[in-house]
Structure formats: structure tokens, C-alpha cells
Amino acid sequence: MWFYIIMGAFFIFVGLTVHVFKWYFLISGYNTMPKEKKANVNVKGLGRLIGIYSYINGGVLIAMGVLNALGIKQVLTPAIVFIGISTVYLLIKAQKYDGNIYDENGKLRKGAWKQFILPVGIVVATIVFVVVLMFFSSQQTNVTFTDDGIQIHGMYGDIYAWDSIKAVKLMEELPAIE
């Protein structure tokens, strides 16, 4: 619970430092650009975008911490999905503030598409990896009794030898996983 609230407060703090206090050196990529490229970046608009992103995601994290404290445990997945989608949106939207890639009319400069290959490739590979991981982790788990022991099939399956089993207990409900 406190972890989410502290992380949310940190996100809001970062948003304030970039948006309100104009600590643009905190913007990854911008702080390492040469001066002539920095001159082409609408850093005020970019700082505002990062500030709004940080405020919203900080609020989501704080709300997640509060809901977790109230006993609502199913908030992690929607919050992660929201933060993931908002991060992809930020990465795409932030490009429009880079005058090195787009001209003053919002058109992509000649040859600038090459700069998009690596980031788009990483985002697509990550999304494919997460979808495949979610698919395999949602498959039904099967249990087989063999002469050697119990074999659990599935993503986290293994074989447990009969000698390693100390006790067996029949439970009506799954124990709470925390």
C-alpha cells in the first residue's frame, strides 16, 4: 500500500519539477542533445506533456494504494494496463514536439522516419512478448500422477518426487497470495 502511494507522490513530484519548475534536464534524451538540436525542440510543450503524464499516473498509483488499503486487491492489473497505455501514448505524442523530426507544419522531415525504427521495434516486440506471456500464463494447469511423483504441466510446471512430499492437505479455497 505505502509503496504505491510513495511512487504516486514521486511521479507527481517529477511532473511538478519538469512542468512547473522547468527542470527540462530531467527529460531523457533532451538532456543529451547537442545545443543546435535542443533549439529545435518545443521544450515547454514537451514539459507540459510529461507533467500531465506524471500527474495522471501519480494519481493512479495513489488511488491504487488507497484501494489496496481498503482491501480491494484487484487493482494492480488495470493500473498496469493504464500506465502501459499512457506510456506508449506519451512516447508517440512526445515526438510532435521534436522540431528535428517534424517541420513547423507537423510533417515528417525527409529521412526522419529512420529515427522511429528502433523505438517502434522495441514497443512492438514488448507488446508481442507480453501478449504471448499472458496467453501461456492463462492456460489451464494439468496435474499427472506418475510412478516418480506428481507432474504439474503448464508455464510453471515441474515434477515433485514422492519422497519430497511431506504432507497433503485438502482445502476448499485457494490461500491468499500476497
N, C-alpha and C positions, 0 to 999 in steps of 0.2 A: 504494500500500500504506500508506504513512505517513499519508496524508490520512484514510483510513478509521479508522485506529487513533486518530488525534488527535480526529476527530469523535466517535468512540465514547467516548473519555475525557471529552470536553466534555459529551456527553449525560449520562454518569454524574455528572459534577460538578454539572450543573444539577439532576439528580434529588436529589443529596445536599443542595444548598442549599435546595431547596423542601421536601423531605420531612423531613430531619433537622434542618437549621438554621432551618427555618421562615421562610425569606425569601419570604413569600407575596406581596410586592410584585412578584416576578418573574412571577406568574401574569397573563397577558394578560387584560384585561377586569376582573379583580378589582381591580387597582391603580387603575383609573379610576372605579370605582363610588362613588357617594355613601355616606357613613357609614351612613345608615339602610338601604341595600341590602346593604352589607357585613355588617351584623349578621345578615342572614337567610341567609348563605352558610355552609355547613359547611366551613370552610376547612381544617380538619385532615384531613377525609376527602378533599377535593379535592387537597390537597398530597400525601397518600399515593398517590392515583391517579396524579398527574403524576410522582411519584418512581418508582413501579413502571414506568410507561410509559418513562421516561427510562433506567432501569437495563436494561430488556429491549432497547430499541432501541440503547443504547450497546453492549451485549454483542453484538448482531447486527452492528453496524458493526465492532467489534474482530475478531469471527470472520471477517467478510468480508475485512478487511485481512490477517489471518493466512493465510487460504486463498488470497488473491491472491498473497501472498509465496511460498506453496508451489507456485505455478504453476497453480492452479485458477482459470480465468478466467470460468467460467460462474456466478458467484455474485452478480453485480450484479442481474439481473432478479428472482430470488427475494427478495433483500434489499429491493429497492424495493417489491415487492408486499407483503411483510410489513410494512414501515414504513408504507405507504399504508393497509393494512387496520387496523393498530393505531392509526393517527392518526384514522381515521374512528370506530373504536370509542371512543377517548378523547373525541372531540367529542360523541358520543352519551351516553356514560356520565357525563361531567362535568356534564351538565345536572341529574342527580338530586341533586347537592349544592347547587343553587341554590334556596334557600327562596323566592325571589321568583317562581319559575316553578311549583314544586311545593309542595303543602302538606305538613304533617307526616305524612300518611298515604300520601304518594307519588302523590297525584292531581294532575293538571294544574289549576292555578288558572284561573278563568274569564278568558278573553281572553288568556291567556299563549301560546296557540298562534301568535299573530301574531309572536312573537319568533323562532319557528322558520322562518318563511318564507324569509328571506334566507340563513341558513346552509344549510338543506336545498337551496335552489335552487342555491347555489354548488357544493355537493357533487355534486348530480345533474348539473349542467352539466359539471363537471370529469370525472366518470366517463364521461359520454357522449362528451366530447371525446377522452379517452384511448382509449376503445374504437374510435371512428371512426379515430383516428390509427393505432392498431395494425392495424386492418383494412386500411387503404390501404397502410401500410408493408409488409405481409406479402404483397401482390400480386406476382405474377411480373413480372420485368422483361423487356421485349422489346427487341430491337435491330433497327433497319431501316436498310438501306443505301440512300441516295438519291443523286441527282446532286450535291447540295450537300455531303453528308458523311454522318456516322453519326448517326442519331437514336436516342436511348435513351428508351424510354417508361417511365412509372412515376412514382412520387412525386417522385423526384429527377432525372427525365429532362431531357434537353437535346439540342441539336443541336451536333455538333462538326464544323466545316468541315474539308474535306480538307487545306487549307493549314496548319491548326493542329496536325496530327498529325505529329510528328517521327519517331517510331519505333513499331513494333508488335512485341510480344513474346508468344509463346505460352507460357503457364505451366500446369503440371499441377495446381497447388494455388493457392488464394487466398493472397495475402500476409497476414501477421499484422496485424490492425488494432489499434492501441494508442492 
